[in-house]
């Protein structure tokens, strides 16, 4: 029993250890040039059990050196020496600092000290070469070449020197040579994370599939690398593989060395993958952890609103008041530097207001969205639809006309526009507006009929527009006759499309009545009653015709 308990404890410890690499993740980020991320992870892990503080100090110093914080850099190097004077890297760091100060002698002395601390070490020789390269690649070319040669002399198969040569090639945009060097480094150390990552970065814009395969290989040999997990997720995302990106981000954010901005990305991926509840829950969770003023508060409040809108759209008992509260909270949050509103912010708010039966306010939000991005022409249709619901047919026609005028429309849009104008013609009291609306409505329905001939709905709209001229329009009668000819081909249409029969028969009955052709008028009144048998007043009138 005791042995079984001991084994379980060991296995648990092993499983916890494999969750992350601690400070080593920070070093990996540094080596691929992600210095801000490196600094955060190095500081996050420096006090963890098992952290090599002296080595962490070296990399923190190098980060500060690259950021131009020279005094802070020196402070870290000095601290690293105090913690472990046998660690050669901090002397390399002090040499790099001296070069930046223009102190060549001080640099040389520190590089010699570093070499004496770790004799015939190709990694130290490469680190010194990098220090010279960082200071001035042209002025110190001989020193760089000398240290590269020395590193290879110490060990021709050490991967660090090939990574450095790959970086030099990449700086000169010699991508083929860079990729070759990274691949060579990987062949000498199949678990070298930065070799895979830089190779993938070099190839991604040329062949995303190869880049992704390389990162998949990396995770097989180094599954706990936060950098490897994140880079694969990012490559999926950039390659528009949203589902795989979301899945990989889901794995990555369980790593203790993930970043808040990656949770933000994951929340977005879950949302666009229609996993609204998961996205909402994660956004709320992150909001509870963020400090006041954090830029991600804005983005997470946005996602809370988006998810609430999505989850309530199809609910019978939707709580739109709560959704509006979330929307107000989002819009009350300051926009962070380099941030901005998006079209969906306003269109989702419009959806909320529509659902709360406040169409005028919804329209105002749609207008903001249209102004923000005029290329999103579909919003003009939404505005038109809202005005149509309000029976403001002038604006309904105006905005649909604006949409069509943008040029990116389908045939059905011309049909809808014709109906917008016919609605206006029916309701306006202005004779000039009515005449203009009839002309435009007829123009667009004719265009549709030319493209899709023989459709009873299109012909029915055309007849309706023609009928608006008056009750004695022969063109309307002829068009309604075409409609009836099409519908009469199937007896079921009398019940299924009775509304169209009623429009046709009622107009034709009135037309012939006005013309004095009472017999033909009676025939159409009777047909009208056939299509509309529950119309009591019509029945009385037809009976009176006997």
ROMAR-645629 format. One record per residue (C-alpha): residue number from 0; x, y, z. Coordinates in Angstrom, 1 decimal. Example, Ala and Ser with C-alpha at 12.3 -4.5 7.8 and 13.67 -1.06 7.14 Angstrom:
REM ROMAR-645629
<0, <12.3, -4.5, 7.8>>
<1, <13.7, -1.1, 7.1>>
//
This chain:
REM ROMAR-645629
<0, <0.0, 0.0, 0.0>>
<1, <2.8, 2.4, 0.9>>
<2, <4.6, 1.7, -2.4>>
<3, <1.4, 2.3, -4.3>>
<4, <0.9, 5.6, -2.5>>
<5, <4.5, 6.6, -3.1>>
<6, <4.2, 5.8, -6.8>>
<7, <1.0, 7.9, -7.1>>
<8, <2.8, 10.9, -5.5>>
<9, <5.7, 10.5, -7.9>>
<10, <3.4, 10.3, -10.9>>
<11, <1.5, 13.4, -9.7>>
<12, <4.7, 15.3, -9.3>>
<13, <5.8, 14.3, -12.8>>
<14, <2.4, 15.3, -14.3>>
<15, <2.6, 18.8, -12.6>>
<16, <6.2, 19.3, -13.7>>
<17, <5.4, 18.6, -17.3>>
<18, <2.8, 21.3, -17.4>>
<19, <5.5, 23.9, -17.9>>
<20, <9.2, 24.5, -18.2>>
<21, <9.4, 27.3, -15.8>>
<22, <12.1, 29.9, -16.5>>
<23, <13.2, 27.8, -19.5>>
<24, <10.1, 29.0, -21.4>>
<25, <11.4, 32.6, -20.9>>
<26, <14.8, 31.7, -22.4>>
<27, <13.1, 30.1, -25.4>>
<28, <11.1, 33.3, -26.0>>
<29, <14.3, 35.3, -25.7>>
<30, <16.1, 33.1, -28.3>>
<31, <13.3, 33.7, -30.9>>
<32, <13.4, 37.4, -30.4>>
<33, <10.2, 37.8, -28.3>>
<34, <11.8, 39.9, -25.7>>
<35, <8.8, 41.4, -23.9>>
<36, <7.3, 37.9, -23.5>>
<37, <10.7, 36.6, -22.4>>
<38, <11.0, 39.2, -19.7>>
<39, <7.5, 38.5, -18.3>>
<40, <8.2, 34.8, -18.0>>
<41, <11.7, 35.1, -16.6>>
<42, <10.4, 37.4, -13.9>>
<43, <7.3, 35.2, -13.3>>
<44, <9.5, 32.1, -12.7>>
<45, <12.7, 33.5, -11.1>>
<46, <11.7, 32.6, -7.6>>
<47, <10.3, 29.1, -8.5>>
<48, <12.1, 26.1, -7.0>>
<49, <14.7, 24.8, -9.4>>
<50, <15.1, 28.2, -11.2>>
<51, <18.7, 29.0, -12.1>>
<52, <18.6, 32.6, -10.9>>
<53, <22.0, 33.4, -12.2>>
<54, <21.1, 32.4, -15.7>>
<55, <17.7, 34.2, -15.4>>
<56, <19.6, 37.3, -14.5>>
<57, <21.7, 37.0, -17.6>>
<58, <18.7, 36.8, -19.9>>
<59, <16.9, 39.6, -18.1>>
<60, <20.1, 41.7, -18.5>>
<61, <20.1, 40.9, -22.2>>
<62, <16.5, 41.9, -22.6>>
<63, <17.2, 45.2, -20.9>>
<64, <20.3, 45.7, -23.0>>
<65, <18.1, 45.3, -26.2>>
<66, <15.5, 47.7, -24.8>>
<67, <18.2, 50.3, -24.2>>
<68, <18.0, 50.1, -20.4>>
<69, <21.8, 49.8, -20.0>>
<70, <22.0, 50.5, -16.2>>
<71, <19.2, 48.0, -15.5>>
<72, <21.0, 45.4, -17.7>>
<73, <24.3, 45.9, -15.8>>
<74, <22.4, 45.5, -12.6>>
<75, <21.1, 42.1, -13.6>>
<76, <24.6, 40.9, -14.8>>
<77, <26.2, 42.0, -11.5>>
<78, <23.5, 40.3, -9.6>>
<79, <24.0, 37.1, -11.6>>
<80, <27.7, 37.2, -10.9>>
<81, <27.0, 37.6, -7.2>>
<82, <24.6, 34.7, -7.2>>
<83, <27.0, 32.4, -9.1>>
<84, <30.4, 33.6, -10.1>>
<85, <31.0, 30.3, -11.9>>
<86, <28.3, 31.1, -14.4>>
<87, <30.2, 32.4, -17.5>>
<88, <27.1, 34.0, -19.2>>
<89, <26.9, 37.0, -16.9>>
<90, <30.5, 37.9, -17.8>>
<91, <29.4, 37.7, -21.5>>
<92, <26.6, 40.1, -20.5>>
<93, <29.0, 42.5, -18.8>>
<94, <31.2, 42.3, -22.0>>
<95, <28.1, 43.1, -24.1>>
<96, <27.3, 46.1, -21.8>>
<97, <30.9, 47.4, -22.1>>
<98, <30.7, 47.2, -25.9>>
<99, <27.6, 49.4, -25.8>>
<100, <29.5, 51.8, -23.6>>
<101, <32.3, 51.9, -26.1>>
<102, <34.6, 50.2, -23.6>>
<103, <36.4, 47.7, -25.8>>
<104, <39.0, 46.8, -23.2>>
<105, <36.3, 46.1, -20.6>>
<106, <34.5, 44.0, -23.1>>
<107, <37.6, 42.0, -24.0>>
<108, <38.4, 41.4, -20.3>>
<109, <34.9, 40.2, -19.5>>
<110, <34.8, 37.9, -22.5>>
<111, <38.2, 36.4, -21.4>>
<112, <36.8, 35.8, -17.9>>
<113, <33.7, 34.1, -19.4>>
<114, <35.9, 31.8, -21.6>>
<115, <38.0, 30.9, -18.5>>
<116, <34.9, 30.0, -16.5>>
<117, <33.7, 27.6, -19.2>>
<118, <36.7, 26.5, -21.2>>
<119, <36.4, 25.4, -24.8>>
<120, <32.6, 25.9, -24.6>>
<121, <31.1, 26.5, -28.1>>
<122, <28.0, 28.0, -26.5>>
<123, <30.0, 30.7, -24.7>>
<124, <32.0, 31.4, -27.9>>
<125, <28.7, 31.8, -29.8>>
<126, <27.3, 34.1, -27.0>>
<127, <30.4, 36.3, -27.3>>
<128, <30.0, 36.4, -31.1>>
<129, <26.4, 37.5, -30.6>>
<130, <27.5, 40.2, -28.2>>
<131, <29.8, 41.6, -30.9>>
<132, <27.1, 41.3, -33.5>>
<133, <24.6, 43.1, -31.4>>
<134, <27.0, 46.0, -30.7>>
<135, <28.1, 46.5, -34.3>>
<136, <28.0, 43.8, -36.9>>
<137, <30.2, 45.7, -39.3>>
<138, <32.8, 47.1, -36.9>>
<139, <33.3, 43.8, -35.1>>
<140, <33.1, 41.4, -38.1>>
<141, <36.5, 39.9, -37.5>>
<142, <35.7, 39.2, -33.8>>
<143, <32.4, 37.7, -34.8>>
<144, <34.0, 35.4, -37.4>>
<145, <36.8, 34.5, -35.0>>
<146, <34.3, 33.4, -32.3>>
<147, <32.1, 31.5, -34.8>>
<148, <35.2, 29.6, -36.0>>
<149, <36.3, 29.0, -32.4>>
<150, <32.8, 27.6, -31.5>>
<151, <33.0, 25.2, -34.4>>
<152, <36.5, 24.2, -33.4>>
<153, <35.3, 23.4, -29.9>>
<154, <32.3, 21.3, -31.3>>
<155, <31.3, 21.2, -34.9>>
<156, <28.0, 19.7, -33.9>>
<157, <26.9, 22.3, -31.4>>
<158, <23.6, 23.8, -32.6>>
<159, <24.0, 27.3, -31.1>>
<160, <26.5, 28.5, -33.7>>
<161, <24.3, 27.4, -36.6>>
<162, <21.3, 29.2, -35.0>>
<163, <23.5, 32.3, -34.9>>
<164, <24.5, 31.9, -38.6>>
<165, <20.9, 31.4, -39.5>>
<166, <20.0, 34.6, -37.7>>
<167, <22.7, 36.5, -39.6>>
<168, <21.3, 35.2, -42.9>>
<169, <17.7, 36.1, -41.9>>
<170, <18.9, 39.6, -41.1>>
<171, <20.1, 39.8, -44.7>>
<172, <16.8, 38.3, -45.9>>
<173, <18.7, 35.3, -47.2>>
<174, <15.8, 33.0, -46.2>>
<175, <17.1, 29.9, -47.9>>
<176, <20.4, 30.0, -46.0>>
<177, <18.7, 30.9, -42.8>>
<178, <16.3, 27.9, -43.1>>
<179, <19.2, 25.6, -43.9>>
<180, <21.1, 26.7, -40.8>>
<181, <18.1, 26.3, -38.5>>
<182, <17.5, 22.8, -39.9>>
<183, <21.1, 21.9, -39.3>>
<184, <20.9, 23.1, -35.7>>
<185, <17.7, 21.0, -35.3>>
<186, <19.5, 18.0, -36.7>>
<187, <22.2, 18.4, -34.0>>
<188, <19.6, 18.9, -31.2>>
<189, <16.2, 17.5, -32.2>>
<190, <14.7, 19.1, -29.0>>
<191, <15.9, 22.7, -29.8>>
<192, <12.7, 24.6, -29.7>>
<193, <14.1, 27.9, -31.3>>
<194, <15.4, 25.9, -34.3>>
<195, <11.9, 24.7, -35.2>>
<196, <10.2, 28.0, -34.4>>
<197, <12.6, 30.1, -36.5>>
<198, <12.4, 27.6, -39.4>>
<199, <8.6, 27.7, -39.3>>
<200, <8.7, 31.6, -39.2>>
<201, <11.1, 31.5, -42.2>>
<202, <8.8, 29.2, -44.2>>
<203, <5.3, 30.3, -43.2>>
<204, <4.7, 33.0, -45.8>>
<205, <6.1, 30.7, -48.5>>
<206, <4.5, 27.4, -47.5>>
<207, <2.3, 27.5, -44.3>>
<208, <1.8, 23.7, -44.5>>
<209, <5.6, 23.0, -44.1>>
<210, <5.8, 25.6, -41.2>>
<211, <2.9, 24.0, -39.4>>
<212, <4.3, 20.5, -39.9>>
<213, <7.6, 21.6, -38.4>>
<214, <5.9, 22.9, -35.2>>
<215, <3.9, 19.7, -35.0>>
<216, <7.2, 17.8, -35.0>>
<217, <8.5, 20.1, -32.3>>
<218, <5.6, 19.4, -30.0>>
<219, <6.3, 15.7, -30.3>>
<220, <9.8, 16.1, -28.9>>
<221, <9.0, 19.1, -26.6>>
<222, <5.3, 18.9, -25.7>>
<223, <5.6, 21.2, -22.6>>
<224, <7.2, 24.2, -24.3>>
<225, <4.8, 27.2, -23.9>>
<226, <6.4, 28.8, -27.0>>
<227, <5.9, 25.7, -29.1>>
<228, <2.3, 25.4, -28.0>>
<229, <1.6, 29.1, -28.7>>
<230, <3.4, 29.2, -32.0>>
<231, <1.4, 26.3, -33.4>>
<232, <-1.8, 27.9, -32.3>>
<233, <-0.8, 31.2, -33.9>>
<234, <0.2, 29.5, -37.2>>
<235, <-3.2, 27.8, -37.4>>
<236, <-4.8, 31.1, -36.7>>
<237, <-2.8, 33.0, -39.4>>
<238, <-3.5, 30.2, -41.8>>
<239, <-7.3, 30.7, -41.3>>
<240, <-7.7, 27.3, -39.6>>
<241, <-9.9, 28.6, -36.9>>
<242, <-11.0, 25.3, -35.5>>
<243, <-7.5, 23.9, -35.1>>
<244, <-6.3, 27.3, -33.7>>
<245, <-9.0, 27.2, -31.0>>
<246, <-8.2, 23.6, -30.1>>
<247, <-4.5, 24.3, -29.8>>
<248, <-5.1, 27.5, -27.8>>
<249, <-7.2, 25.5, -25.5>>
<250, <-4.2, 23.2, -24.8>>
<251, <-1.8, 26.2, -24.6>>
<252, <-3.7, 28.3, -22.0>>
<253, <-3.6, 25.4, -19.6>>
<254, <0.2, 26.0, -19.5>>
<255, <1.1, 28.2, -16.5>>
<256, <3.4, 30.2, -18.8>>
<257, <0.6, 31.5, -21.0>>
<258, <-0.2, 35.2, -21.4>>
<259, <-3.4, 37.1, -20.9>>
<260, <-3.5, 38.3, -24.5>>
<261, <-3.5, 34.7, -25.6>>
<262, <-6.6, 34.0, -23.5>>
<263, <-8.1, 37.0, -25.3>>
<264, <-7.4, 35.4, -28.6>>
<265, <-8.8, 32.1, -27.4>>
<266, <-12.0, 33.8, -26.2>>
<267, <-12.4, 35.2, -29.7>>
<268, <-11.7, 31.9, -31.4>>
<269, <-14.3, 30.2, -29.3>>
<270, <-16.8, 32.8, -30.2>>
<271, <-16.2, 32.6, -33.9>>
<272, <-16.4, 28.8, -33.5>>
<273, <-19.9, 29.3, -32.1>>
<274, <-18.9, 28.1, -28.6>>
<275, <-20.6, 31.0, -27.1>>
<276, <-21.0, 29.8, -23.5>>
<277, <-17.4, 28.7, -23.3>>
<278, <-16.3, 32.0, -24.7>>
<279, <-18.5, 34.0, -22.3>>
<280, <-17.3, 32.0, -19.3>>
<281, <-13.7, 32.5, -20.1>>
<282, <-14.1, 36.2, -20.8>>
<283, <-15.8, 36.7, -17.4>>
<284, <-13.1, 34.6, -15.7>>
<285, <-10.3, 36.8, -17.3>>
<286, <-12.2, 40.0, -16.4>>
<287, <-12.2, 38.9, -12.7>>
<288, <-8.4, 38.7, -12.8>>
<289, <-7.4, 41.8, -14.8>>
<290, <-6.2, 44.9, -13.0>>
<291, <-8.0, 48.2, -13.5>>
<292, <-6.7, 50.0, -16.6>>
<293, <-5.7, 46.8, -18.3>>
<294, <-6.4, 47.2, -22.1>>
<295, <-7.8, 43.7, -22.2>>
<296, <-10.8, 44.8, -20.1>>
<297, <-12.1, 46.6, -23.2>>
<298, <-11.8, 43.5, -25.4>>
<299, <-13.2, 41.1, -22.9>>
<300, <-16.3, 43.3, -22.2>>
<301, <-16.8, 43.4, -26.0>>
<302, <-16.7, 39.6, -26.1>>
<303, <-19.1, 39.4, -23.1>>
<304, <-21.6, 41.5, -25.1>>
<305, <-21.1, 39.5, -28.4>>
<306, <-21.6, 36.2, -26.6>>
<307, <-24.7, 37.4, -24.8>>
<308, <-26.3, 38.6, -28.0>>
<309, <-25.5, 35.3, -29.7>>
<310, <-26.8, 33.2, -26.8>>
<311, <-30.1, 35.2, -26.5>>
<312, <-31.0, 35.5, -30.2>>
<313, <-32.9, 32.2, -30.4>>
<314, <-34.2, 32.1, -26.8>>
<315, <-37.9, 32.4, -26.1>>
<316, <-37.2, 33.9, -22.6>>
<317, <-34.3, 36.0, -23.7>>
<318, <-33.2, 38.6, -21.1>>
<319, <-32.4, 41.4, -23.4>>
<320, <-32.3, 43.9, -20.5>>
<321, <-29.3, 42.2, -19.1>>
<322, <-27.7, 42.1, -22.5>>
<323, <-28.2, 45.8, -22.8>>
<324, <-26.5, 46.3, -19.4>>
<325, <-23.5, 44.4, -20.7>>
<326, <-23.5, 46.6, -23.9>>
<327, <-23.6, 49.8, -21.9>>
<328, <-20.8, 48.5, -19.7>>
<329, <-18.7, 47.9, -22.8>>
<330, <-19.4, 51.3, -24.4>>
<331, <-18.6, 53.0, -21.0>>
<332, <-15.1, 51.4, -21.0>>
<333, <-12.3, 53.6, -22.4>>
<334, <-11.0, 52.5, -25.7>>
<335, <-7.3, 51.4, -25.1>>
<336, <-4.4, 53.0, -27.1>>
<337, <-4.3, 51.6, -30.6>>
<338, <-7.8, 50.1, -30.0>>
<339, <-11.0, 51.1, -31.8>>
<340, <-14.6, 50.3, -32.2>>
<341, <-15.6, 47.7, -34.7>>
<342, <-18.7, 47.5, -36.9>>
<343, <-20.1, 44.5, -35.0>>
<344, <-20.0, 46.6, -31.8>>
<345, <-22.8, 48.8, -33.2>>
<346, <-24.7, 46.2, -35.1>>
<347, <-24.9, 43.9, -32.0>>
<348, <-26.1, 46.9, -30.0>>
<349, <-28.7, 47.5, -32.7>>
<350, <-29.8, 43.9, -32.4>>
<351, <-30.2, 44.4, -28.6>>
<352, <-32.3, 47.6, -29.1>>
<353, <-34.4, 45.9, -31.8>>
<354, <-35.2, 43.1, -29.4>>
<355, <-36.2, 45.6, -26.8>>
<356, <-38.6, 47.1, -29.3>>
<357, <-36.7, 50.4, -29.7>>
<358, <-36.2, 50.6, -33.4>>
<359, <-35.3, 54.2, -33.7>>
<360, <-32.4, 53.7, -31.3>>
<361, <-31.4, 50.6, -33.3>>
<362, <-31.3, 52.6, -36.5>>
<363, <-28.9, 55.1, -34.8>>
<364, <-26.5, 52.3, -34.0>>
<365, <-26.8, 50.9, -37.6>>
<366, <-26.0, 54.4, -38.9>>
<367, <-22.8, 54.5, -36.7>>
<368, <-21.8, 51.1, -38.1>>
<369, <-22.3, 52.3, -41.7>>
<370, <-20.3, 55.4, -41.0>>
<371, <-17.5, 53.5, -39.4>>
<372, <-17.0, 51.2, -42.4>>
<373, <-18.8, 52.3, -45.6>>
<374, <-17.5, 49.1, -47.3>>
<375, <-20.0, 47.1, -45.1>>
<376, <-22.8, 47.9, -47.5>>
<377, <-25.1, 45.2, -46.0>>
<378, <-25.7, 47.5, -43.1>>
<379, <-27.7, 49.8, -45.4>>
<380, <-30.1, 47.0, -45.9>>
<381, <-30.5, 46.6, -42.2>>
<382, <-31.3, 50.3, -41.8>>
<383, <-33.8, 50.0, -44.7>>
<384, <-35.4, 47.0, -42.9>>
<385, <-35.8, 48.9, -39.7>>
<386, <-37.4, 51.9, -41.4>>
<387, <-39.7, 49.4, -43.3>>
<388, <-40.8, 48.0, -39.9>>
<389, <-41.6, 51.5, -38.7>>
<390, <-43.6, 52.1, -41.9>>
<391, <-41.3, 54.9, -42.8>>
<392, <-41.3, 53.9, -46.4>>
<393, <-39.4, 57.0, -47.7>>
<394, <-36.3, 56.2, -45.6>>
<395, <-36.8, 52.4, -46.3>>
<396, <-36.5, 53.1, -50.0>>
<397, <-33.7, 55.7, -49.6>>
<398, <-31.4, 53.3, -47.7>>
<399, <-32.1, 50.4, -50.0>>
<400, <-31.4, 52.6, -53.0>>
<401, <-28.1, 53.6, -51.3>>
<402, <-27.2, 49.9, -51.0>>
<403, <-28.0, 49.1, -54.6>>
<404, <-26.2, 52.2, -55.8>>
<405, <-23.0, 50.7, -54.2>>
<406, <-23.1, 48.1, -57.0>>
<407, <-22.6, 44.9, -54.9>>
<408, <-26.2, 43.6, -55.2>>
<409, <-28.0, 40.5, -56.3>>
<410, <-31.1, 40.3, -58.5>>
<411, <-33.3, 39.8, -55.5>>
<412, <-32.2, 43.1, -54.1>>
<413, <-33.7, 44.9, -57.1>>
<414, <-37.0, 43.0, -56.3>>
<415, <-36.9, 44.2, -52.7>>
<416, <-36.1, 47.8, -53.8>>
<417, <-39.1, 47.7, -56.2>>
<418, <-41.3, 46.7, -53.2>>
<419, <-39.8, 49.5, -51.1>>
<420, <-40.8, 52.0, -53.7>>
<421, <-44.3, 50.5, -54.2>>
<422, <-44.9, 50.7, -50.4>>
<423, <-43.9, 54.4, -50.6>>
<424, <-46.2, 54.9, -53.6>>
<425, <-49.2, 53.4, -51.8>>
<426, <-48.8, 55.4, -48.6>>
<427, <-47.5, 58.9, -49.7>>
<428, <-50.0, 61.8, -50.1>>
<429, <-47.5, 63.7, -52.3>>
<430, <-48.5, 63.2, -56.0>>
<431, <-44.9, 64.0, -57.2>>
<432, <-43.4, 61.5, -54.7>>
<433, <-45.9, 58.9, -55.7>>
<434, <-45.3, 59.3, -59.4>>
<435, <-41.5, 59.0, -58.9>>
<436, <-41.9, 56.0, -56.6>>
<437, <-44.1, 54.2, -59.2>>
<438, <-41.6, 54.9, -62.0>>
<439, <-38.7, 53.6, -60.0>>
<440, <-40.6, 50.6, -58.7>>
<441, <-41.6, 49.7, -62.2>>
<442, <-38.0, 50.2, -63.5>>
<443, <-36.5, 47.8, -61.0>>
<444, <-39.2, 45.1, -61.3>>
<445, <-38.8, 45.2, -65.1>>
<446, <-35.0, 44.6, -64.6>>
<447, <-35.7, 41.6, -62.4>>
<448, <-38.3, 40.3, -64.9>>
<449, <-35.8, 40.5, -67.7>>
<450, <-33.3, 38.5, -65.7>>
<451, <-35.8, 36.0, -64.3>>
<452, <-38.8, 35.7, -66.7>>
<453, <-41.9, 33.7, -66.0>>
<454, <-41.9, 34.0, -62.2>>
<455, <-45.5, 34.8, -60.9>>
<456, <-44.1, 36.7, -57.8>>
<457, <-42.2, 39.1, -60.0>>
<458, <-45.1, 39.5, -62.4>>
<459, <-47.4, 40.0, -59.4>>
<460, <-45.2, 42.9, -58.2>>
<461, <-45.1, 44.4, -61.7>>
<462, <-48.9, 44.2, -61.9>>
<463, <-49.3, 45.8, -58.4>>
<464, <-47.1, 48.7, -59.5>>
<465, <-49.0, 49.1, -62.7>>
<466, <-52.3, 49.1, -60.8>>
<467, <-51.1, 52.0, -58.6>>
<468, <-51.5, 54.2, -61.7>>
<469, <-55.3, 53.7, -61.3>>
<470, <-58.1, 51.1, -61.6>>
<471, <-58.3, 51.3, -65.3>>
<472, <-54.8, 50.4, -66.3>>
<473, <-54.9, 47.8, -69.0>>
<474, <-51.2, 47.0, -68.5>>
<475, <-52.0, 45.8, -65.0>>
<476, <-54.8, 43.6, -66.3>>
<477, <-52.5, 42.0, -68.9>>
<478, <-49.8, 41.4, -66.4>>
<479, <-52.3, 39.9, -63.9>>
<480, <-53.5, 37.6, -66.7>>
<481, <-49.9, 36.3, -67.1>>
<482, <-49.8, 35.7, -63.3>>
<483, <-53.0, 33.7, -63.4>>
<484, <-51.8, 31.7, -66.4>>
<485, <-48.8, 30.6, -64.5>>
<486, <-50.7, 29.8, -61.3>>
<487, <-53.5, 27.9, -63.0>>
<488, <-51.1, 25.2, -64.1>>
<489, <-51.4, 23.7, -60.6>>
<490, <-54.9, 23.5, -58.9>>
<491, <-53.2, 23.6, -55.5>>
<492, <-52.1, 27.2, -56.1>>
<493, <-55.7, 28.5, -55.6>>
<494, <-55.4, 27.7, -51.9>>
<495, <-51.6, 28.0, -51.5>>
<496, <-51.4, 31.3, -53.2>>
<497, <-54.9, 32.7, -52.7>>
<498, <-53.5, 36.1, -51.8>>
<499, <-52.1, 36.5, -55.4>>
<500, <-55.4, 35.2, -56.9>>
<501, <-57.3, 37.8, -54.7>>
<502, <-55.2, 40.7, -55.9>>
<503, <-55.5, 39.7, -59.5>>
<504, <-59.3, 38.9, -59.5>>
<505, <-60.2, 42.0, -57.4>>
<506, <-58.3, 44.4, -59.7>>
<507, <-59.6, 42.8, -62.9>>
<508, <-63.2, 42.8, -61.6>>
<509, <-63.0, 46.5, -60.8>>
<510, <-61.3, 47.2, -64.1>>
<511, <-64.1, 45.6, -66.1>>
<512, <-66.8, 47.1, -63.9>>
<513, <-65.4, 50.6, -64.5>>
<514, <-65.3, 49.8, -68.3>>
<515, <-69.0, 49.0, -68.2>>
<516, <-68.4, 45.3, -69.0>>
<517, <-70.6, 44.0, -66.2>>
<518, <-70.7, 40.4, -67.4>>
<519, <-66.9, 40.0, -67.3>>
<520, <-66.8, 41.9, -64.0>>
<521, <-69.3, 39.4, -62.5>>
<522, <-67.2, 36.6, -63.7>>
<523, <-64.1, 38.0, -61.9>>
<524, <-66.1, 38.8, -58.7>>
<525, <-67.2, 35.2, -58.6>>
<526, <-63.6, 34.0, -59.1>>
<527, <-62.5, 36.4, -56.4>>
<528, <-65.1, 34.9, -54.0>>
<529, <-63.8, 31.4, -54.9>>
<530, <-60.3, 32.4, -53.8>>
<531, <-61.7, 34.3, -50.7>>
<532, <-64.7, 32.3, -49.5>>
<533, <-64.7, 33.7, -46.0>>
<534, <-65.2, 37.3, -47.2>>
<535, <-68.8, 37.9, -46.1>>
<536, <-69.2, 41.3, -47.6>>
<537, <-67.9, 40.1, -51.0>>
<538, <-70.4, 37.1, -50.9>>
<539, <-73.3, 39.5, -50.3>>
<540, <-72.1, 41.7, -53.2>>
<541, <-71.8, 38.7, -55.5>>
<542, <-75.2, 37.4, -54.5>>
<543, <-76.6, 40.8, -55.3>>
<544, <-75.2, 40.6, -58.8>>
<545, <-77.7, 37.7, -59.6>>
//
